């Protein structure tokens, strides 16, 4: 692996130099061949399971790696925690992929750091496999996301509700710079570090921003807001509920990061919450846009001293950007829904028509993924069309008018819908079934079979049908946990 370590040059205030804690018996459980190939990991390592287990457990660092734990803080469920940081993760370096894009290689569950806050620094096997499965699913659903390169079992238990087998998961991300990273320096009034972080983030992620002008912070805020809008719209397109949208889990790259208590929506209800720690529904499916604005407001606050020495003047500059958020999000959101319905053009009045469908889905407790799949297939399936007419009433007839009466228009609509409506998602009950099988057997077959289907979410393959069923209890009793 050809490592470079640009983040280290920002200085000691940004991290702690710390080595992973060794584990007694590392064994490679999952290895992402395609991702490894894209990251230009050489064949000698790819073909050496023992060495991969050593490297990606943290027992041995590859040549050129430098292990650090990143400093950041964040608002957790609306409450500021002034010092968080990587309490169980070690960034071992950065690599360039085949397109010369830079990616972080981070071990997670690799032992305690100065930021552990009395935690054990470890990760249980179940959450490690969950991150591997969910991040792969999101990637192939075409949602911006971090990914996993490897999962290594450690040969030692970790204590959670009970003793669980331990693991280390290797996360690959465009970077691990978070809104919380900016907050860390802003609340300390460390303007020099805040400026250095802004310049680094622009150079790494948004080089189209001219770093010289005084308004670079404003340009940066604009592009990060746009990235977050695009990301959350994609989450809602496929029915993803992040579950813990704290500012320390918001990557300024616009990628999905941290899959701890995440889940997928089944029966459509914007109030859906599955996370055990989200007792007030702060991060419910339908509240994700509002929380995104809240998080972007926190980023804007961090950037105020870099915009103007006069705080009131700086606020006057960023307020319009935040005020525009709702309109920008609504436009992107309804455009996404229009695509899911095969509508190539949408007028403002059509939003009412689309909103009617969502209300019907909520009132009749219809499955989000299945309904859009059925709508897609009903364009050339008369039997399914009759069933949907019974479910949706005259809304369905009006939608067919929107779809057009010529075969050419119908074909265009169907092609657009097939691109935007997955026929299979990582349904919660199947995720849990796979995690249980892997934990109990130590065998990856259940996950491998599941991943084969999840890597083809828009096209039916032989085993797709085995993962499309809805849970018998409609996920009424489903609950996810953070894993820490």
N, C-alpha and C positions, 0 to 999 in steps of 0.2 A: 504494500500500500504506500502510495506516495503522499506523505503528509505534508501539509503546511499548517501554520498555526497563527493566523493573522490576528485573532482576537487577543492573544497573549500580549501583543504589542500595545494594547490600550493601557496596560499598567496594573499594578497590584490591587488597586481599589476595585477592580472589576471581577476579581475571582480569588479563590484560595488555591494555591498549589498543593495538591494532595493526591496520593496514590490510592487506587482501589484496594480494598481489603481482600486478601486471597481467600479462596474457598477450597474445601478439602478434596472434592471429587467432581471437577467440571466435566460435563458431557454435552456435546452439541445435540440439541433437539430439533431445531428448525434452522435452515439456511436458505436465504432468498437468492437463488442462483441468478435470476435475471437482474435483480438490483445490484448484485455483486459485479456482474459483467458490465453494467452501466457505470459503476464506480471505478472500473478499470482495476479491480483486484486481480492480481496475477494468478495464473492457473496453478502454480505450485502451492499457493495458500488455499485456493478453492478446493484442491484435491486432498487436503490434509486436515481431516476432521479433528485430530488430536491438537494440532497447533491452533485451529480455529477455536476450539474449546478453551485453550489457554488464553488466547488474545481476547476473546469476547466474554470471558468471565472476569477479566481484569487481573488474572494471575500473572500475566506477562504482557508487557506493552510492546506493540510492534515498533520496529525501528522508525524513528522520526516522530513518534507520538509524544505528546506532553500532556499530562493529566491535570485538569483543573476542575474545580467546582465553581459555577457561576454565581455571582451575587445578584440578587434582585429582591424586590418586595412586592406588595400587591394588596388590593382590596379583595378580601375573601368574604363573599356574601354581603358586600357593602361595607365591611369593616376593615380599616387599614391595619395590616400587619407590617410594621416598618422594616423587619428583616426576615426574609424567607430564604431564598437561595437554594442551590442544589443540595438537598439533604440526603439524597441517596443516588446521586448521579455524578458521573465523571465525564467531562468532555475530553476526549483523548486526541482530538485534532480535526483537521479539515482536509477533504480530498476534492479533486476536480473530476467531474464525470466526463463522459465522451463528448459532450457539447461544451466543455470548459466551464460548466456551472459549479459553483462552490457549495459543498455540503458539509455540515457538522457530523461527526461520528461520536455518539454519546452512549456510554454504558449506563443503564438504569437498574438499580438494585445492587450496585457494586460496592456498597459499604458506606459508613458514616463519614461526614465532613463537618467542618465548623458550622454548617448551617442545619445540622440534623435536628436540633431542638429536642434532644433526648430520644430521638427515633433510632431504630436499629440500622437504618441505611439499606435495608434489604427489600426484596420484592418476592412475593409468592408466585408460584408457577401459574396459577389461574389468571391473575391480572396480566402477566407477561404474555401469555398466549392470547388473551383478549386483545391486547394492543396489536399483536402481530396480525390477528384475523381482521380486526376492525380497520386497521390502517390499510391493509391490502384491499379490503372491500371498498373503502372510500377511494383509493387510487383508481381502481378499475371502474368505479361509478363516475369517474372524471370529476371528483371533488378535490380541490387543493388540499394536500395532506402531507404530514411527515410519514415516514415508512419505517419498517423494521428490517434489519439485515439478518439478525440472528436471535435465537433464544437458546441459552445454555442453562442446563440444570446445574445446581451447585453441590448437591450431595449432602446438604444440611437443611434442617427445617427452619422455618421462621414462625414466630408466634403472632397469630392474628386472633380470630375468634377461637380457633383451635390451632394446633401445630399443622403447618402446611409445608409442602415441599418448596424449596427456594429456587429462584432462577434469576438470571441476568438477561435483560433484553437490550439489544443494540438498536438505538433509534437514529435514523438518518433524517436530517432536517435542513432546509435552506439556511437556517441559523436558529439559535435559541434566544434571540433578542426579543424581549417581551415588552408590553406596556409597562409591566412591573420593573423592568430594567431601567427605564426612564424615570419611573417613580422613585427608585432607590436613590438616585443622585439628586433628583428634584427636591425631595423632602429634606435632604441634608444640605441643601443650598450649595451643592458642589457644582458650580457653573462650568468650571473647566472640564470636569469629567462628563457633564451633560453635553457640552459642546463636542467633545471628542466622540462621544457615543453617537450623536446625531450625524457627524461627518462620516463615521465608520458605517453606520446603517445606510446612509445615502450611497456611499461608494459601493457597498456590497449588494444592496438590493435595488436601488433606484438611481443608477448612474445618469439617467436622463435628466435628473435635477442638477441644475448648475449650482455647484457648491459655493460659488463666490458671492452671489447676491445676499443682501440682508434678509430677504424673504425665503431663504431656503427652508427654514423651519415650517413656514406656512405651506410651501409646496409639498414638503414631506407629510404634513398632516393631511393634506388633500388626498394624496395618493394612498396613504394608509387607510383612510376612511373608505375610499373607493374599493380597496382590496378587501376590507372587512365586509362591506356590503355584498360584494360578489361572492365571498365565501359563505356567508350566512344564507344567502339566497340559494346557493347550491345545497347547503345542508337541508333546507326546507323542501327543495325539489325532490330529494330522495327520502325525506322523512327522518333525518338524523336529529337526535337530541343530545347535545354535548354534555349537559348535566352539571358542569362546574365552570362557568364562564367567568371565573375570577380574573382580575387583570394580569395575574402572573401566568395565566394560561392563554393569553392572547398574543400570538406571535405577530410581530410587525410585518413579516413576510406575507401574511395572508394565508397561511397554511393551518390546517387542523392540527392541534397538538394537545396531548394528554387525553387518553381514552379511558380514564378510570371508571367513572360511573355513567358512561355514555349508553345510549340505547336507540332503538329504532321505533318510530311510531307505527302502531298497527291500526286500531280503530281511530278514525280522525277525531281529534278533539284538541284545540289549541292549548288547553290547560293541562295537557298530559305531562306528568312528571314521574320518573321512575327512580331517581336518585334518593337514597335513604337519608342523605344529609340536606336535601333541599326541601325542608319541611314546610316552607311557605310558598313554594312554587316560583321562586325568583327566576329560575332558569327553565321554566316550562317551555314546551315546543313553540308556542305562539308568542312567548315573551322574549325570544332570542333577538329579534330586531331592536326592542327597547333597551335590552342590556348592551347590545353592541353600541348604541348611541351613548349610553352611560359610560362604557369603557373608553370610547373615543373622546368623551369629555374629559376624562381623567388624563388621557394622553395630551390633550390640548392644554390642560393646566400645567403639565410638566414643561411644555415648550414656551410658555409665556415669557420667561426671562430671556429666551433666545430670540424673541420676536421684537421686543422693545423693552427699554429700561423703565418705561412708563407702563405700569400694569394695566391701567384703564385703557390705554391706547392699544396694548396687545390684546386685551379682551375684545375690544371693538373690532379687531381684525379677524379673530377666530370665531366669534359668535355667529356671523353669517354662514360660515362653513358648517357649523353644527345645526343651525336653523334649517339648512337645506337638506339635512340628512333624511328626514322622514319622507320628503318628496322624492329624493333619489332612490331610497329603498323601495318605496311603493311602486315607482316606475319599474325598477328591476324585478321586483317580486311578481307583479302582474304580467310582465313580459315573460317571465319564467312559466307562470301558470298557463299563459296563452300558448306557449310552446308545447306544454304537456297536453293541451287540448287541440293541437294541430292548427292553431290560428296564426297565420303568417303576419297579420296586421291586427292591431288592437287600438280602438279609440277609447278615450276616457270613459265614455258611457258603457263600454263593454266590460269595464271592471265590475259593474253591478251584476252583470250576467254571470261572471266568473265567481263573484262572491256568493251568488245564489247557490251554486253547486257546493261550495264549502259548507254553507248552512245546511243544505240537504244531507250532506255526508255526516255532519255532526249530529243532526237530529235523528237520522236513521242508523247511526253507529256503523258506518260503512268503512271497510278497510281501505286505507289510503293507497297503498301500492296496488292492491288487487283491482280497485275501481278504475284507476288510470290504465292498467293493463287491459281490463275488459273493454273500456272505451276504445282503446287502440284497435283491439281485435274485432270489435263490433262493426268496424267500417266495411269488412267483407265477410261478416258472419251474421246472417239474418236471425238465427235462433238466439244468439247472444244479444243482438239488437233488441229483440222483443223483451228479453229478460230485463235489460237495462231500462227500457221504456216503462216497465212495471215499477222499477225501483225509483226512477228519477222523474217520472211523469212527463209533463210537456216540456220540461227543461231539455230532455233528450231530443225531442223533435226540433226544438229551436237550435240546439247544437248541430244537428245534422244539416240544418240550413246554412249555418256558419261554415260547415265543412265543404260546402259546394255541391253542385249537382252533377258535375262532369267527372268522369273517371280520372282525368288528369288532376283535377283539384283534390279528389279523394286520395289519390296516390301521394300527392305532395303533403297533404295533412298527415297521412299515416307515416310517411318517412320521418317527418318532424317529431311525431309522437314516439316513434320507436327509438329515436335518439335520446329522448328526454325522460322516458318512462321505463325504468328497469323492470324486468319481469321477475327478478329475484333480488332480495336484499338479505343482509345478515339478520334474519328475524331473531328476536330475543330468545325464544325457547330453543331454537337450534344452536345458537351460540352457547347457551348454558349446557345443553346436552353434549356438545363437542368438548367444552372445557372439562366437564365431569369425566368423560371417557378418557381424555388425555391424562388427567390427574390420577385416575384410578389405575390405568394400565401402563402408563409411561410410554405409550405407543402413540404415534402421530397420525395413524391412518384416518381416524375420524376427522381430524382437522384438514388433512391433505385432500380428502374427498370433498369436504365443504369448500375449501379454497379453490378447487378446480371449477366448481360451479360459480363461486363469487367472482372469479376472474373472467367470467363471461356473463355479466348481468343483463345485457341487452339482447343476447342471442341464446336461444334454447339449445342445450346440449343434452346428452343422454340422461344425466342424473338431476337436471334442473327441477323436475317435477317433485323430487323427494324433499325439496327445501322451500316449496312455495306455500305449503299449508299454513293456515293461521292457527294460533294456539287455541286450545279448547276453551280456556277461560278468558280469552281476549286480553290476556296480560293483566287482568284485574289485580292479581296478587304479585305481580312482578316487581322486583326491587333490585337496584344496583348499588354497589358499594365502591368507595374510593380506592381501596386496596392498600392504603398506607397504614 
